[in-house]
Amino acid sequence: MSVDEVANKRNHHYATVLSDFDQGKVLWLEKDRTCDSLKRAYCQLSNASETVHTVTMDFWRPFEKATRETLPDASIVYDKFHLARLLNRAVENQRRQHRFGRT
């Protein structure tokens, strides 16, 4: 399963999206991007706690919290886009420190 958010209007109005990672299908859309919105979305899926073993998501803490509380046996895998961005920032910070002599 995959969890993400989409902007449904300008000014930071979001919706939480649950999708089947393997099939690339949207399973559920829930208003907002909060811990509670993801919990509500999980409740819409029958037997989610028994059938979902892995959830991919970005580093949004409310999504992580909702997943750990609702699907405690599921593994969380952070998506490669956000992970690569964090790693690139860390490398760039180290490069700048080395370049300007701040080690």
C-alpha positions, 0 to 999 in steps of 0.5 A: 500500500502507498500513502500520499497527499495531493493538493486539491486546491491552492492555499494548502488544501490537501487530501490523503490518498491510499493506493495499491502500490502493486496495481497503481490504483487509488483505493481511497481519498480522504479530506485533509492530510492528518493522522486522523484522516489517514486513520479514517481512510484505513478504516474504510479498507476491510481487513487492512490490518490483516492484509497490509504488510508494507506501507510506502510514504514520505516523511510526514510524521502524522502519516507515520503515527497513524500507520503505526497505531492502525497497522502495527505489524506493517513495515513502513518504507520511505519513498525513494524521492524523499529519501534521495532529497534528504541524502542530497541535502546532507551531501551538499551540506558536507561539501559546503562545510569542506569547501569553506573550511568549516569541518 
